Amino acid sequence: MSEGQHGERVTLGEIKQLAGVGRPTVSNWRRRFAREVLEAANDKRPAFPDPVAGTDGKPLFDAEEIACWLDLRPLPDADTEKDGEPVTYGERFRQELKVRGLVALRYETRSADRLIAQVLAVLAMDAEGEAWVPEYLPPTLLPDRAAATARVRDVARELAEVRGGEGAAADEVLNLAGRLESDLAMDATPQTVVDLVSLLVGSLGGGTDEQASVINLCAGTGELLLGLKDLDGHGDLVAVEPDAFRRTLLISRLLCHWLGSVDVFASPTDLDTPQALAGLGADASYRLSHADIVVADPPYASGERDRDEDGPLGWALEALRRLNPQGRGYVVVPSWTLARPRTAEPTPTVRMRQELLDRDSLAAIIQLPRRIHPFRTGAEHALLVLRRDASSEDRGRVLLVDADRIAGRVGADWPRHVAEILRTRTSPVAEEARYATVQASAGAEALADGRSVLPAHRLASPEQGLDHFAATRDARQSAFDVLPQLKEWLGGLGVRKRSESVRHIKVGDQLKAGSLRLLAGHRIRESDIGDAGVPVIGREEMLGALPIGSRRILPEHLVAYPQAMVTDRGDVFLLTEHGVRTQVDDAGGCVLLAPVQGLRIAAYRAYLNESAKSGARHSESLWMRPQALARLLAAPRNQRRGSGSLVRRVSVRDMDLPQLPREEIADLEAILAEAERHRAEVRRQLAALDTLAERLAAGVADGDLRLRQRQPSEPGPRA
């Protein structure tokens, strides 16, 4: 036991954490092995240690007493033994207690970054031994080691002993950056992303003597680089890290892993400058400006840099420039860089994305699972797989993979499943991955059409394994069974299989053409909303938590919101959070409250005026109708297009609609309108029964009513 552990005290929660068990386990130990319980049973086993300080609500225990008691309890799943004895909870407890000593030092040094730099410097120099040359060390390494106190050096070496070497100890220190309250944790590549890239890259040796060369752009503290396989003894490794502090930590970490041969530069342009080979004179030089593998996880920048010329996709283009002809690049980018639509004046981000598509440089786009980064819960990310030269089979197409959907199906094993999809080029679930063409051909949609290329927005497809005809027939039979009064209407509902294929068109294209108009929801102060005036339609109304019309805004208050639009009859309300909910405005005159939006069929008002005069049902100018639009937007193929880490939202512009003849749309509208009329009648019946049950219960509860069920032979109530 080290000197720092004498007299150290721990809480029950800390015992749980240090021993690697659940809180109920510790409570169970304390209850079952309480001194009075063992004495009453004449049990000679050692009792759980008594608290040495604290309160009844938060007792404190001596750490060494707890460790000694845990020495008596072997780990249930321990395969290895030490000196013939099984590994115990006590050994694990002591190991984690030493790790916690590093966290305690954070408050002594008063700077997490300074502490991390000093610990890594001590570990790096210990790993180097006596074989280091001062000229080839980073300028701050020796000063950082000299600044480390005796306690910092002791903790660093204890950690190396516990973790089995300086490399593992350095990894542990950087993994603790969050607990040390260091900003380094904000930019660290998540381990699951490291695992995915490692699986996609595979072994650098590839089973041959010639190993692949690697350039790691935006290397940070080296998570992606050190996650690659077969790095030992490899000479063609280069890292680029613009931040001086992270560059120093990266060099120290590489030294801890005995990878001092990795060259670390401050800028990608440095790779284009020949570097003198150590000890061979100025004439001997080499240049590693290109590599077989280029990986990058650009640093996170708060706020979206859509108009920055050096935005995140700039690193993807830099990685592409550094690739050898048959090389592969793996670049992590924010999802918003792939979702921005092209406008009349494209932003730099959209231009760079278009350049990647035009050069046929995207082999795959992998949308990573939401909340993948513990410190960026509101940001989504994607992994771009880049290529210099596409094979004849892959030319002009990109593999889209929705890893978020895969993770929802298979759990933590999603990286292996994604890697298998890229290896086999097929997916067992069509909605999770498929190839998409870059340029339009044979009527198929193209990735280069200026819209979002995010897999969640592009992978909509018919429900797999579903016979729509059989499912509709069963649904009609079920409706007939529970609603026999609708026998005639249900019997006249003609349904048949479609023999010809149907093309789909994006809502965004209809908005651009002027066939549809998007009505934005507005933010209105709660104090301006009451129970009189114009109806307000918000999230609560769309979810059914409030009846439409219960919230209103007076016209004199509405004038304070000049951008707020009043809806027309036939407009469709949309709520696109966690799915798609739609509703038709049958009367008009409502105000939309964000996040609710609306869609207006441009030709519908003219159609209403025309039909009011002539009574005509069909119109050559009416390509879509309200009920049909609402139901088609809420179809499952659009429900699955959501993206976003905290709130899954579906982009209205990325929804699609089938292109159907006007007569068929008119028939669909009539059927859906009649179905809605029947649904409204059933809702009125249910509301009447709910009101009756409520009044009966209220009368009985207040003691005013006495109820009794009449027998069939008894007379009914008097008029």
Sequence and secondary structure as in RCSB ss.txt:
>XXXX:A:sequence
MSEGQHGERVTLGEIKQLAGVGRPTVSNWRRRFAREVLEAANDKRPAFPDPVAGTDGKPLFDAEEIACWLDLRPL
PDADTEKDGEPVTYGERFRQELKVRGLVALRYETRSADRLIAQVLAVLAMDAEGEAWVPEYLPPTLLPDRAAATA
RVRDVARELAEVRGGEGAAADEVLNLAGRLESDLAMDATPQTVVDLVSLLVGSLGGGTDEQASVINLCAGTGELL
LGLKDLDGHGDLVAVEPDAFRRTLLISRLLCHWLGSVDVFASPTDLDTPQALAGLGADASYRLSHADIVVADPPY
ASGERDRDEDGPLGWALEALRRLNPQGRGYVVVPSWTLARPRTAEPTPTVRMRQELLDRDSLAAIIQLPRRIHPF
RTGAEHALLVLRRDASSEDRGRVLLVDADRIAGRVGADWPRHVAEILRTRTSPVAEEARYATVQASAGAEALADG
RSVLPAHRLASPEQGLDHFAATRDARQSAFDVLPQLKEWLGGLGVRKRSESVRHIKVGDQLKAGSLRLLAGHRIR
ESDIGDAGVPVIGREEMLGALPIGSRRILPEHLVAYPQAMVTDRGDVFLLTEHGVRTQVDDAGGCVLLAPVQGLR
IAAYRAYLNESAKSGARHSESLWMRPQALARLLAAPRNQRRGSGSLVRRVSVRDMDLPQLPREEIADLEAILAEA
ERHRAEVRRQLAALDTLAERLAAGVADGDLRLRQRQPSEPGPRA
>XXXX:A:secstr
  GGGTT EE HHHHHHHHT  HHHHHHHHHHT HHHHHHTT  S       EE SSSEEEEHHHHHHHHTTSB 
TT   EETTEE BHHHHHHHHHHHHHHHHHHHHHS HHHHHHHHHHHHHHHHHTT   GGGS TTHHHHHHH  H
HHHHHHHHHHHHHTSHHHHHHHHHHTTTTTT THHHHS  HHHHHHHHHHH BSSTTSSS   EEEET TTSHHH
HHSB  TT   EEEE   HHHHHHHHHHHHHTT TTSEEESSGGGGGS EE TTS TT EE    EEEEEE    
 SS  TT TTSHHHHHHHHHHTEEEEEEEEEEEETHHHH    SS  HHHHHHHHHHHTT EEEEEE  TT STT
 TT  EEEEEEESS  TTTTTEEEEEEHHHHHHHHGGGHHHHHHHHHHHS  SSTTTEEEEESS  TT   GGGS
S   HHHH     TT  HHHHHHHHHHHHHHH GGGHHHHHT       S   EEEHHHHHHHTSEEEE  B   
GGG BSSSEEEE HHHHHTSS TTSSEE HHHHTT TT  B  TT EEEE BSS EEEE SS   EEBTT EEEE
ETTHHHHHHHHHHH  S  TT    HHHHHHHHTSHHHHTT B SSS B  GGG EEE   HHHHHHHHHHHHHH
HHHHHHHHHHHHHHHHHHHHHHHHHHTT        TTS     
